[in-house]
Amino acid sequence: MKSPNYPAALLLFFLPAISVELLTGDTPLVTYLDPITFVILNLTYGGTLLLIRETVVRWDKGFASVLVLAAGYGMLAEAIDTKGFFTPHFYAVAGSGLEGFGRGFGVNVPWAVNISIFHAVFSIIVPLVIVSAIFQSPRPWIGNKSYAVLLVAVIACSAFSFEVLSLAPDYYHYSEGPGPIILILALMAALIVLAWKLSTRSPQRWPLRMNALALFILGYAYTVAFNFPHLVQRATGSPGIYIAFMLAVYVALPLLLAFKLQKPTERGKVALAGGLLMPLMVAGIHGRAGSLVAVVVLLTVLAVAFWQNRLSTTTTQKTLRPTNVVDRSPSCAKRS
């Protein structure tokens, strides 16, 4: 491996927590800048994303493998790091209006599906699309020693969060027991194996190409439309219909479009990412100081990525590796 790209790795490391925790206002700026919180949040978000990107590079896999690993990120963030998957009265579950709505195997299944989609898009896909458009290289961005250190650090951070930072069971008067935790760990392991084994063959695509403006509108519409599941919940009262709607509209449909439409240009990918972020940035303008800082940072990196690819008018034909991990990004949704 030659000349690791540490500027690219650093941007990828810091961008996800900014685009999720700061932008949504979940973490105030003062809290984010606390040294301990700063390290934990960036390891949890950016450290894991960087590991995903670097792992897929080393496996010589394509964007489909990134998507599979992105699907499992919500399990790490919200089952292992916070235990939110398990506790019936977890604050985010209650805040989403999903408390007591559809539990199975000791897991808040509708909320788990909802938040996993959010994390797959905004914690993994969107920052990866933006940074990969700025630093277009199929090589690893960190060396093997740095990769090993980062892997140990992310695992240690998750273990620390699980044992120390997540609220104790007696706070919610509920203990998940070992069964649900083992189930989630098994699912995470299965997704890792699947990502490792996935073929890199390109699917046959429709002769339909979307320009940057159309992709921006598509991304914007998907984020705005993420309020629809609440309407389904109220109209049906059925967890099964809620889950089926989420998977069909916010997973299956975007993946179908991503793998069947002609590959967008790098500029088109940035426009899609910008469309996905725009409703959150509009809300962030009227939010806390941390949200405003996140808006400024995200607008800056989006502008750099868009300008970097201003001459790109045709679809990139490079062999897919994870800096081309942006070749088939799905659209998706806003966190509930």
Secondary structure, DSSP 8 states (H G I E B T S, - for coil): -----HHHHHHHHHHHHIIIIIHHTSS-HHHHHSHHHHHHHHIIIIIHHHHHHHHHHHHT--HHHHHHHHHHHHHIIIIISS-TTT-TT-HHHHHTT-TTS-EETTEEHHHHHHHHHHIIIIIIIHHHHHHHHHS--SS-SS-HHHHHHHHHHHHHHHHHIIIIIS--HHHHT----HHHHHHHHHHHHHHHHHHHH---------S----HHHHHHHHHHHHHGGGHHHHHHHHH--HHHHHHHHHIIIIIHHHHHHHHS----HHHHHHHHHHHHHHHHHHHHTS-HHHHHHHHHHHHHHHHHHHHTTT--S---S---TTSTTTT--------
